[in-house]
Amino acid sequence: MKKFWAAFFALLTIVSVSAFADDLTISDAEPYNQKTIPQWVKDMRRGEIITLGSWPFTTLLVSFSYSMGMFALHGGDSSYFKNPFSSSGDGYSYSEIKGILLTSAAISVGIGITDLIVNIVKREKLKKKMNAERLKNVTVTPVESNEDRMFIFEGTRKEYLFGNLESAVF
């Protein structure tokens, strides 16, 4: 009887949720645009992925390092080298688990922030390099006389300043 009610409520949930679904065709979907998502959102998402992705590995390494440290501090006594995968009761205590998890979380956040900083610095260096390349071919020629300093084009009210620019409002 429980299986019947569970299946009934599951079916009811699926039907009620799908009744409010919007009909979206492929032609309605907008293609991905580089300008729709700001760069800082992409950076934060990458940092989040790296932080959460590194957490299991850092937890394993911190627990192994903790066990090795306790083993070394107690003169090589094998009872202090604890197995993190042990299903028996001879594993870590609650305070040890809490310390290991907090330490590994801090290390994972540090890895994510380090990756974020490295990527921002690399992107800024690339921007500077590209700006330097673009500006490498620019030549500035000073104007000798004051008569050539300002040109007013016929038919427009805009004034374009050349030479020693004192003000430029367009």
Secondary structure, DSSP 8 states (H G I E B T S, - for coil): -HHHHHHHHHHHHHHHHHHT-----TTTS----TTTS-HHHHHHHHHHHHHHHHHHHHHHHHHHHHHHHHHHHTTT-GGGS--TT--SS-S--HHHHHHHHHHHHHHHHHHHHHHHHHHHHHHHHHHHHHHHHHHHT-------SSTTSEEE-TT---EEE-SS-S----
